[in-house]
């Protein structure tokens, strides 16, 4: 019996430690969602127009700090796919079995 109590007490300690980060995690998810909404709004409005103009020779500086340019064909699309995959994984974690 004591061994089982100790085991569960340790799990409780681990949960308490993880729970300290809950607010930060929720804040980050909210920030991600705000960013995704803005990226999606751009993708659904100006992206194709800008892409076609650049493809047609418009002179713009697409230099980045090492990441892909948002004007590359898949950069934003990959963001949306990765974000969807993250939320699918989160849904699996919180869905009752």
N, C-alpha and C positions, 0 to 999 in steps of 0.2 A: 504494500500500500504506500509506504513512504517513497519508494522509488517512483511510483506513478505520480504522486503529488509533486515531487521534485521536478519531474519531467514537464508537467503541465505548468508549474511555476516558472520554469525556464522559458517555455513558450510564451507565457504572459509577458515576461521581461522583454523578450524579443519583439513582441507586438508593441509594447510601450515605446521602445526605441524607434521602431518603424513609424509609429503613429506621430512622432515628433515632426516628421516630414510631410504629413498629410496636407497641411495648409500650403506649403510650397509646391507640392505636386499639383494641387487643384489650381493654384495661381498659374503655374506653367501651362496646364491644359487650357485654361481660359485665354492666356496669351497666344497659344498656338491657334486656337479657334479664331481669334480676332485676325491674326496674320493670314490664316487660310482664307477667310472671307474676303480680305483685300486682294490676295493673290488670285482667287477665283474670279472676282469682279474684273480684274485686269485681263485675265485669260479669256473671259467671255465677252469682253468688249474690245479693248484696244490691241490685244496681242496679235491677232491675224492681220489687222491693218498695218501694224508696225512691222511684222514679219515680212509681209509682201513688199512693203516699201524698202526695207533693208535688202531683201532679195533682189529688188529692182535697182539697187545701187545707191540708196540713200546713205549718206555719210553720217554715221553715229559711232561713238566710242563705246565698245562693248568690253573694254578692259575690266577685269574683276580683281579681287584680292586672292584669287586662287580657286574659287568655286566656279561652277559652270555659269555662263551668262543666262539670264532669264529668257533671252531671246533664242537660245539653242532649242531645237525642236522638242526635246524631252525633259528639260530641267523642271519646269513647272508641273508637267504631267506626272513626273516621278514623285514630286512632293505630294500631289493629291493621292496617288496610289499608296505611298508609304503612310500617309495620314489615315487613309481608310483602313489599311492593314493594322495600324496601331489600335484604332477604335474597335475593330473586330476582335483583336486579342483582348482588349479591356472588357468587351462585352462577354467573351467566354469566361473571363475571370469572375465577373460579378453575377453571371446567370446561375440560377440554382440548377443543380444537377438533376 
